[in-house]
Amino acid sequence: MFCANAIVQHSPLTPVGLQVLEPRVLLSADVADDDHVHVLWAPDTPLSVVEAAEAEHDSHFAAVGDPNAGLFEDHQRWSRTATDGWGLEQGDPTVITWSIMPDGTNIAGFNGEPSAPSDLMARLDEIYGSQSTWFPLFQSVFDRWDELSGITFVYEPNDDGATLSGSNRGVLGVRGDIRIGGHYIDGNGGTLAYNFYPNSGDMVIDTADNFFNSLSNNSIRLRNTLAHEIGHGLGMGHTAPTNGTKLLEPYLRTSFDGPQFNDILSVQRGYGDTLEDNDTAAAAHDLGSLFNDTAFIETVSIDDDSDVDYYRFTITQAS
């Protein structure tokens, strides 16, 4: 029996007609911006409103030292989580906990809306009937990001209801790294939700927007809103052009389900692919026993120019 280690350097895959700009990651030594949020817009929001908000967002990051504010990039990735502690860097697989804040948790008006307590759970119960119906939708969205990257999302069933400040840290058994709540933002149209960047990742949903009343396509409106905002909570900004091909575009899209090519490329740039950490021969991913077979590994990549991923396999006879 012969055992081999395989070393693979993945070449970039660029679909025809779609320009992929090199994602960039800002680590903790660059800019810490826990108090800044990014907004997801309803499809009927006037373009002039979105363009003005995006320009303000880009000018903010330029002011705090990010020269590539408008590019397809990671503004910053998590450098600390409740599970992994401090010291996380670009490409590191990461465990991130998430929780749903109890109704009544105070949320300030981070997007210009009035300060008001969270009423997300009551609103979802109104739409879906009970938490047993809507909670699996949340879980499925986190699971999908999990499947596509080196991130392990873990649901934290406890949330102490501490005021949502944008800077509360996750604590095991107390609250998640990412906390999800909602209240009135601006009603129908306009802002559907907004999200903080790491090391926070907290999400606020507009519970006064009837956009979420539609349950078509397994609640694609809610699920893609959650998936989009989680992307911001992982450090990703909005992507361009706005042509309906990417989850992280400024407008919500329902013509596809979950993260698309650019979104996957970006999250893997920040956190590695789903087979991390296989950056050494000793940690090579085992493809099992092969003889005249072809092994297919999909949705994996290198996370920077120097990254190398290792795979191993066994052949049962000379080959």
C-alpha positions as CSV (number, residue, x, y, z in Angstrom):
1,M,0.0,0.0,0.0
2,F,1.4,3.4,-1.0
3,C,0.5,6.6,0.7
4,A,1.1,10.0,-0.9
5,N,0.8,13.6,0.0
6,A,-0.4,15.9,-2.8
7,I,0.3,19.6,-2.9
8,V,-2.2,21.8,-4.8
9,Q,-2.0,25.5,-5.7
10,H,-5.4,26.5,-6.9
11,S,-5.6,28.8,-9.9
12,P,-8.3,31.6,-9.8
13,L,-11.5,30.9,-11.6
14,T,-13.0,34.0,-13.2
15,P,-16.4,33.6,-15.0
16,V,-16.7,35.3,-18.4
17,G,-18.0,38.8,-18.2
18,L,-17.4,39.3,-14.4
19,Q,-14.4,41.1,-13.3
20,V,-13.1,39.9,-9.9
21,L,-11.0,42.4,-8.0
22,E,-8.5,41.1,-5.5
23,P,-10.1,41.1,-2.1
24,R,-8.2,42.9,0.7
25,V,-8.3,42.2,4.4
26,L,-7.6,44.8,7.1
27,L,-6.4,43.2,10.4
28,S,-6.8,44.6,13.9
29,A,-3.6,46.7,13.4
30,D,-5.3,48.6,10.6
31,V,-8.7,50.2,11.4
32,A,-11.1,49.2,14.1
33,D,-14.5,50.4,13.2
34,D,-17.0,48.6,15.3
35,D,-19.4,51.6,15.4
36,H,-19.9,51.8,11.6
37,V,-22.8,49.9,9.9
38,H,-23.6,49.0,6.3
39,V,-27.2,49.1,5.0
40,L,-29.1,46.6,2.8
41,W,-31.6,48.4,0.5
42,A,-35.0,47.2,-0.6
43,P,-35.3,46.7,-4.4
44,D,-37.6,49.7,-4.9
45,T,-35.3,52.2,-3.1
46,P,-34.4,55.1,-5.5
47,L,-30.9,54.8,-6.9
48,S,-30.1,58.3,-5.9
49,V,-30.6,57.4,-2.2
50,V,-28.4,54.3,-2.5
51,E,-25.6,56.1,-4.4
52,A,-25.6,58.9,-1.8
53,A,-25.4,56.4,1.1
54,E,-22.6,54.4,-0.6
55,A,-20.6,57.5,-1.3
56,E,-20.9,58.5,2.4
57,H,-19.9,55.0,3.4
58,D,-16.8,55.0,1.2
59,S,-15.8,58.5,2.3
60,H,-16.0,57.3,5.9
61,F,-13.6,54.4,5.3
62,A,-11.3,56.7,3.3
63,A,-11.2,59.1,6.3
64,V,-10.1,56.3,8.6
65,G,-7.3,55.2,6.4
66,D,-8.8,52.7,3.9
67,P,-7.6,53.7,0.5
68,N,-9.6,50.9,-1.3
69,A,-12.9,51.8,0.3
70,G,-14.9,51.3,-3.0
71,L,-13.3,48.0,-4.1
72,F,-14.5,44.4,-3.7
73,E,-12.7,43.7,-0.5
74,D,-12.9,42.6,3.1
75,H,-12.8,45.8,5.2
76,Q,-11.6,43.7,8.1
77,R,-12.0,40.2,9.4
78,W,-12.5,39.0,13.0
79,S,-9.3,39.2,15.0
80,R,-11.0,38.0,18.2
81,T,-14.0,35.7,19.0
82,A,-15.4,34.3,22.2
83,T,-14.2,30.9,21.3
84,D,-10.8,31.5,19.6
85,G,-9.7,34.6,21.6
86,W,-7.4,37.2,20.2
87,G,-4.8,36.9,17.4
88,L,-6.8,35.7,14.5
89,E,-5.4,36.6,11.1
90,Q,-6.3,36.6,7.4
91,G,-6.9,33.0,6.2
92,D,-7.3,31.5,9.7
93,P,-10.3,29.2,10.2
94,T,-12.5,30.8,12.8
95,V,-15.3,29.9,15.2
96,I,-18.0,32.6,15.5
97,T,-21.0,32.3,17.9
98,W,-24.4,33.9,17.1
99,S,-27.4,34.7,19.2
100,I,-30.8,36.3,18.9
101,M,-31.3,39.1,21.5
102,P,-34.5,38.8,23.5
103,D,-37.3,41.2,22.8
104,G,-36.9,44.3,24.9
105,T,-33.2,44.6,24.4
106,N,-32.4,48.3,23.8
107,I,-31.1,49.2,20.3
108,A,-30.0,52.8,19.7
109,G,-30.8,54.4,16.3
110,F,-27.6,53.5,14.6
111,N,-29.0,54.3,11.1
112,G,-30.8,57.5,12.2
113,E,-34.0,55.8,13.4
114,P,-35.4,56.3,16.9
115,S,-33.9,54.3,19.7
116,A,-36.3,51.4,20.5
117,P,-36.2,48.0,22.0
118,S,-35.9,44.9,19.9
119,D,-39.2,43.3,18.8
120,L,-37.8,40.9,16.3
121,M,-38.9,37.7,17.9
122,A,-42.5,38.9,18.3
123,R,-42.6,40.1,14.6
124,L,-41.3,36.8,13.3
125,D,-43.8,34.9,15.5
126,E,-46.5,37.1,13.9
127,I,-45.4,36.1,10.4
128,Y,-44.5,32.4,11.0
129,G,-46.6,31.4,13.9
130,S,-43.8,30.3,16.2
131,Q,-40.0,30.2,16.7
132,S,-39.9,26.5,15.7
133,T,-40.8,27.6,12.2
134,W,-38.6,30.7,11.7
135,F,-35.5,29.6,13.6
136,P,-34.5,26.9,11.1
137,L,-34.4,29.6,8.4
138,F,-31.8,31.5,10.4
139,Q,-29.8,28.3,11.1
140,S,-29.8,27.3,7.4
141,V,-28.3,30.7,6.4
142,F,-25.4,30.4,8.9
143,D,-24.9,26.7,7.8
144,R,-24.5,27.8,4.2
145,W,-21.7,30.3,5.0
146,D,-20.2,27.5,7.1
147,E,-20.2,25.1,4.1
148,L,-18.4,27.6,1.9
149,S,-15.6,28.8,4.2
150,G,-13.2,28.1,7.0
151,I,-15.8,29.6,9.4
152,T,-17.6,27.5,12.0
153,F,-20.8,29.2,13.2
154,V,-22.1,28.0,16.5
155,Y,-25.5,29.0,17.9
156,E,-25.3,30.5,21.4
157,P,-28.7,29.9,23.0
158,N,-28.0,32.5,25.7
159,D,-28.3,36.2,25.3
160,D,-28.3,38.4,28.4
161,G,-30.1,41.3,26.7
162,A,-27.3,43.8,27.2
163,T,-27.9,47.0,25.3
164,L,-26.9,46.6,21.7
165,S,-23.9,49.0,21.5
166,G,-22.0,47.8,18.5
167,S,-19.0,47.0,20.8
168,N,-20.3,44.4,23.2
169,R,-18.0,41.4,22.9
170,G,-19.3,37.8,22.6
171,V,-19.0,35.8,25.8
172,L,-19.5,32.0,25.8
173,G,-22.7,31.2,27.7
174,V,-23.7,34.9,27.9
175,R,-24.1,36.3,24.4
176,G,-23.0,35.5,20.8
177,D,-20.2,37.2,18.9
178,I,-23.0,38.2,16.4
179,R,-26.3,39.3,17.9
180,I,-29.5,39.6,15.9
181,G,-32.4,41.9,16.7
182,G,-34.8,44.3,15.1
183,H,-37.0,47.3,15.5
184,Y,-38.5,50.1,13.4
185,I,-35.9,51.6,11.1
186,D,-37.9,53.3,8.3
187,G,-40.9,51.1,7.5
188,N,-41.7,49.9,4.0
189,G,-39.0,50.4,1.4
190,G,-35.5,51.9,2.0
191,T,-33.5,50.1,4.6
192,L,-34.2,46.4,5.1
193,A,-31.4,45.9,7.7
194,Y,-28.0,47.0,8.7
195,N,-25.0,45.4,10.2
196,F,-21.8,46.2,12.1
197,Y,-18.3,45.2,11.0
198,P,-16.0,43.0,13.1
199,N,-15.2,42.7,15.8
200,S,-18.9,43.0,16.4
201,G,-21.1,41.7,13.5
202,D,-24.4,42.6,15.2
203,M,-27.4,42.8,12.9
204,V,-30.6,45.0,13.1
205,I,-33.6,44.1,10.9
206,D,-36.4,46.5,10.1
207,T,-39.4,44.8,11.7
208,A,-41.8,47.5,10.3
209,D,-41.1,46.6,6.7
210,N,-43.8,44.4,5.1
211,F,-41.2,43.2,2.6
212,F,-40.6,40.2,4.9
213,N,-44.3,39.2,4.9
214,S,-43.7,37.2,1.7
215,L,-42.7,33.5,2.4
216,S,-42.2,32.6,-1.2
217,N,-39.3,30.3,-2.2
218,N,-38.8,29.2,1.4
219,S,-38.7,32.8,2.6
220,I,-36.0,33.9,0.2
221,R,-36.4,37.6,1.1
222,L,-35.6,36.9,4.8
223,R,-32.9,34.4,4.1
224,N,-31.0,36.5,1.5
225,T,-31.3,39.5,3.9
226,L,-29.7,37.5,6.6
227,A,-27.1,36.1,4.3
228,H,-26.2,39.5,3.0
229,E,-25.9,41.0,6.5
230,I,-23.8,38.1,7.8
231,G,-21.4,39.0,4.9
232,H,-21.0,42.5,6.4
233,G,-20.6,40.9,9.8
234,L,-17.7,38.9,8.4
235,G,-16.0,42.1,7.2
236,M,-17.2,42.3,3.6
237,G,-18.4,45.5,2.0
238,H,-20.7,46.0,-0.9
239,T,-19.6,44.8,-4.3
240,A,-19.9,46.3,-7.8
241,P,-21.1,46.4,-10.5
242,T,-24.8,46.4,-9.3
243,N,-26.1,43.9,-11.9
244,G,-27.9,41.3,-9.9
245,T,-25.2,38.7,-9.8
246,K,-23.8,39.0,-6.2
247,L,-25.3,38.7,-2.8
248,L,-23.2,41.6,-1.4
249,E,-24.6,44.2,-3.9
250,P,-26.3,47.1,-2.2
251,Y,-29.8,46.0,-3.2
252,L,-31.4,42.8,-2.0
253,R,-31.7,40.2,-4.7
254,T,-34.1,37.2,-4.8
255,S,-33.2,35.8,-8.2
256,F,-30.6,33.5,-6.6
257,D,-30.2,31.8,-3.2
258,G,-27.4,32.8,-0.9
259,P,-23.7,33.6,-1.5
260,Q,-22.5,33.7,-5.2
261,F,-19.0,33.4,-6.8
262,N,-17.7,36.8,-5.7
263,D,-19.1,36.4,-2.2
264,I,-17.5,32.9,-1.8
265,L,-14.1,34.2,-3.1
266,S,-14.2,37.1,-0.6
267,V,-15.1,35.0,2.5
268,Q,-12.4,32.5,1.6
269,R,-9.9,35.3,1.2
270,G,-10.6,36.2,4.8
271,Y,-11.2,32.8,6.5
272,G,-9.9,30.1,4.2
273,D,-12.0,27.5,2.5
274,T,-14.0,24.7,4.2
275,L,-11.0,22.3,4.3
276,E,-8.9,24.7,6.4
277,D,-6.5,24.2,8.1
278,N,-4.6,22.0,5.6
279,D,-1.7,24.3,5.0
280,T,1.0,21.7,6.0
281,A,1.7,18.2,4.9
282,A,1.0,16.9,8.4
283,A,-2.5,18.4,8.2
284,A,-3.2,17.3,4.6
285,H,-6.9,16.7,3.8
286,D,-7.4,13.0,3.3
287,L,-9.0,12.1,-0.1
288,G,-9.2,8.4,1.0
289,S,-8.3,5.4,-1.1
290,L,-8.1,5.8,-4.9
291,F,-7.3,3.5,-7.8
292,N,-8.0,4.8,-11.3
293,D,-10.4,7.2,-9.8
294,T,-10.8,11.0,-10.0
295,A,-11.3,13.0,-6.8
296,F,-13.4,16.1,-7.2
297,I,-13.0,18.9,-4.6
298,E,-15.2,21.9,-5.2
299,T,-15.5,25.4,-3.8
300,V,-12.0,25.6,-2.4
301,S,-9.3,28.2,-3.0
302,I,-6.0,29.7,-1.8
303,D,-6.5,32.6,0.5
304,D,-3.5,34.7,-0.5
305,D,-0.5,34.6,-2.9
306,S,1.6,32.5,-0.6
307,D,-1.1,30.0,0.6
308,V,-0.5,26.3,-0.2
309,D,-3.1,23.6,0.5
310,Y,-2.2,19.9,1.0
311,Y,-4.2,16.8,0.1
312,R,-3.3,13.2,0.7
313,F,-4.6,9.9,-0.8
314,T,-3.9,6.2,-0.7
315,I,-3.7,3.9,-3.7
316,T,-4.4,0.2,-3.3
317,Q,-1.9,-1.0,-5.9
318,A,0.8,0.4,-8.1
319,S,-0.5,3.1,-10.3
